[in-house]
Amino acid sequence: QSRTQAHTHPSSDRNSQKMAKAMKVAMKKATAMKRKAVVKASGAAAASITKKKVPVPKGLGKIRIGIIHGKVFDPVKVGTHDRNYPEKLKIKNNTGPNAAGWGGQYMADVSTGLKIARLQPDIFEIDFMRMDDVSPKRLAKNHLTFNFWGDMSIAIADGKIPLAKTIIEVQKDCYNTRHIPEWNYYEWVLHKSRYMKQCIKAGIPMIPTIFVDNGFNAKAVLKQVQAKGWDKFLVKPAYLAFFGQGVIHGKTQDFVDNLEPFLQYERDNTKQKEFLVQPYVLKPNGNVFDEIRNFFVDGEWKYSIYTDGTDYEGFYEQPAGALKEACKQLAIRTYEEVKKVSKWEGKPIDTLLNRIDIGVVPDKSLKLGYKIFVNEIEPQICTWLGRYCPYEIADLM
């Protein structure tokens, strides 16, 4: 019937064609709008997934990380500090000839805490505290507390004995206070004779050493030194000593001729029980040996820094080559000994940071051209030398 009407009414046919065309255009617009709506809806859904703040289950909150800081000698590279570095945590007036270490006001310990917060502000909350703030009550508020500068040895060195006792309480009770580093491992590092004897047993080269474990006896020690045939030697505490504290050194014959300085050293150190007695190790030019300091972060070797034995400004990243590789491999062997004692609640755990110092003495008789040996193992409370490493130290830590 419609076809008949169309034939009998030409004007209606034209109207029908116009209507059909209009409907077709309308349908295209509707389809396009629907597609846009779908895209918009899916985009909004994706945005809601990425931007929506998922509520934290009641009673949990953020992970609280304590950072015990206080370094004044370990700055980050110029221009890499956090733009919101708290004013109260800056080390002011730390420039010029009186500056501590390498000077600067932005230190690696604080910068590491700020980096954690900046990377994951929705997960971590940082509790910055100085050594004087440390207490069981303060640490109980945190899930973990990393001690970067402020252990009991530093408190003792600063003459803060009551504070040192509090920090010892915190460190010994590490599984409850959740203090890093763990106590038994830390004691192993602080007692140099412990790790030295373990390394020597493992065949790791070290400086020849007379171990004094039960108090210093000047006459007995001098007799042992003479038996070794050492022309010059030094004595240093084997426990709770750093930055050259408590050291005496000199020519063997001078002490033979006049024992009084040695006897005075004995009287001055009656509270110290452990000592290391070693020959003077010098380079062919007569200067003290240099070191290549190897840094392990989270159980992996990361970088090595050359440090001159006499030039305080003689620091730089050790260049690639046979010497760097030899020192690296010796440091890795030594770190295997660290791993034997680094545990948390009885289970092995990689340390956050260790510095293993390899002594270096030029020796043309050797294929390498150098005699190398392990001089020291340091924990995370040491100089990280971030100014010279190939990374931004806060990012790495």
Secondary structure as UniProt FT lines:
FT   HELIX           2..8
FT   HELIX           10..51
FT   TURN            58..60
FT   STRAND          63..69
FT   TURN            78..79
FT   TURN            83..84
FT   HELIX           87..89
FT   TURN            92..93
FT   HELIX           96..98
FT   TURN            101..102
FT   HELIX           108..119
FT   TURN            121..123
FT   STRAND          124..130
FT   HELIX           131..133
FT   HELIX           136..139
FT   TURN            140..141
FT   STRAND          144..147
FT   HELIX           152..157
FT   TURN            158..159
FT   HELIX           161..172
FT   HELIX           174..177
FT   STRAND          179..180
FT   HELIX           183..190
FT   HELIX           192..201
FT   TURN            202..203
FT   STRAND          210..212
FT   HELIX           218..228
FT   STRAND          232..237
FT   TURN            243..246
FT   STRAND          248..251
FT   HELIX           252..257
FT   HELIX           260..268
FT   TURN            269..271
FT   STRAND          275..279
FT   TURN            284..285
FT   STRAND          290..297
FT   TURN            298..299
FT   STRAND          300..307
FT   TURN            312..313
FT   STRAND          315..317
FT   HELIX           322..341
FT   STRAND          343..344
FT   TURN            345..346
FT   STRAND          347..348
FT   STRAND          353..362
FT   TURN            364..365
FT   STRAND          370..378
FT   TURN            386..388
FT   HELIX           393..396
//
